[in-house]
Amino acid sequence: MQIKWILCVLLLLSSVYADNNSTLLNAFYRGSVQGNLTLFTYNIDNQNEENAYTTALGGFLQYRTDDSLPLFASARFYHSSAIGPYKNKEQTKLFKNDGSSLNAFAESYLAYRYKKRVLKTGNFMLQTPMMNDDTTRIVPWSYQGVSFTSEAINDTKVQVNYITKIRSHTSDKYEKRSASGDFDKGITMLGLTYEGMDEIAVEVYYYHAPELYSTFISKIDYKHVTKEDYLFCLGIQYFNSGQGGKYNDTEGKNGGDDINLLALKAGIDGPFYNLTLNYSQNFGLSGIVQAYGGLAKVYTTSMVANGRGNYKPETWMLKSRIDLDIFDLHESEFAIWLTNTRVKDSRGADFDAFYAHYHEYFTHNASLNIRFENINYKNKNDVSYLRIIAAYNF
């Protein structure tokens, strides 16, 4: 229904542009198609408990009209279904919550561009700290509403989003439900990014969800490149929430009205390696794992282990990566991350985690990503995660 509505609007508005070079008919003719095919194997090994495993085949197909014209549109369809043997496949979050195949439109929007300003309406994906697509599965999160982005001011990006419904990465329906709970009156987001200072970038966001909780986020990143092409970086993040509404869950792991998280990072990026030390302390009881949708973007984030949980976790995370293309192989990388988390509330769980991945880029479009993480809990069973992801873009 959303796609039919957008097509009708496009045809009706085509008469606005009489110039042959800017008609919407030409926009369709000069449109582009792209897609992705992904094979995703996932195994969850719960010590002394029932395991989960499955293999999913899916990807997306997208058609976008010529977005160099003022008026343009996009439709992106995703699919994920199980193939081969499986057990408790719904726990992998690769399909619907009942384990059945997932088909979803993550994009079906109409947009208008004017002098570095874009107004978008319909279904679309977002890239913000607490509302984003989350690329850890085949099918991403997406959002329904109105989005405005402006880069008309030099070195400045302004975002204003009003979200009326959300579709999770395990659903084909847009509903008035976020990762943190239900909402009735929508979620409003304001964002500002400024990069006008030498080597420093500043980001500020504010999310207002009357029935859930509101959140303020600030981030400052400093990057310095030496003559030897070494990059040194420092960063600070701060998340603070409050104003809990009727659907708020203060102790919810995905988000609530008592987030008070400070995160820091320091790193060096050399010719063929990267080393980063990350730290975070959540002084509040509420977690921030999936926030309103997607995955909350905190420095202390691994594949599964993270410092974004509830019950006041304090986390140290050391991330290291080496680029293997220095040996004249295909472009590839190997990484090891170490995590140490200790909670300041007796209801939480202390843990240490080991993560490693090997990412091989056979071509610009074909890749293989092998990811493994073991989480060693101090007061409950350990758990290991293995993901093998083969992808081809076209």
Steps between C-alpha positions, in 0.01 A plus 500: 500500500780742585672435164177554302438827684850628423473408132167681471642811661802492270281479189276784618797724576678427172314787335680740734822453302439588136869501405588172329816474706316515831175311451420219738462272200867553424575445868350152468686428178830606655437317823735238642464147632727345759482197720669263740509124549604372844555153644503524881588207731448560872577273796430587866667262747350530847702298750278244679193642322321447171689637201374681191622485141379570149604612152313781329496601134382845407591852405334802342397651168472877461373732228564874526400766252764750386582675828686783324155648425304699759231233543602136541384177659639169621368151574716236673369150569671253738463124540642242743404132523650187656673232298642169623491368858410727791417503869326779692560720196281780636771573758736612223272794411550432129130444432164587649461438872326167427789386277315538169643675193521878511404731211502874558517837327769696683468785251197634315528875510454817299760776536552860389841669482559876492841664544657233724176445687307172476145435619399135508171327583405134516705204622876549528812398691687729740860542617480665843638386839170365637300438182689321221478206261725255695700306240562193720222301329379463141184709548556841664279719718304772320269789586184668375446872515654823375872581482670833425875536446686821422864558410440854374733646765868428444640213712160454665237228472157543657252214538135514605305173507145429609439125522143373517571125474797264521569162337744280691754269333275199580172640364336594171259746663540865598356546846490756781758297686869570555771271636436660840121468494177635351433862411190688388602854405808431293870561562666829407874526442720807452864457395790736433846410364770767470840440339619858455779476758837364395526128592191514724144380429206567733164319501194578713167313495175523690221240484155570644262206552216613734384151601850355534796722595693788350874486434778755454825390331823688439815379328839661429759330277856622452715363215858597418695370201880518512739541207566126523128432439432386855158599628452572870145525632330594825129493569240563766130407505228582751146355513240625748130414515200601711129593492370144514149451356228242550677231292845563648694214660777642716676163524454408135823393330408672172442841654320690774485826692817441705783492243803695617789372292844646438732341241858579400737372232862547393658335200765490232454400136825401332589395145360148545363481854265665747500499881226663710434505874136566591342564839144559619309531826123502519412668828129426445287187533361508146676324215542643153553190287245561223363834619203602282611279211817347357810484720606787725834629368729499804880463482491186717311286249607158379305238302296402808694617808461867582510765769150628421307273737301583809605475867789748471765312298857629483675371187849498355534386139826463308457473123782400264498444125761413239460540123628189325520644148859597581586140408360543147191296579150618427400798711428352841526565872530314828384644831505411870296687764518445877223613735484532878169600662422538869163618627438735793158351583449153651230415243749513213752244373876546470665355190812485286479450125728401213408595144675432167412541135652433161360708215600412145413731208540283188386787277335835553164317503575158652603440861518241777477595868566246778418633848539324837440616855515321836349663809620370835250594773596496867162387634327319211574272207743606231381545142675503161383648169619412150386686189618418146375750245560478125371799304486615139389846392375574148 
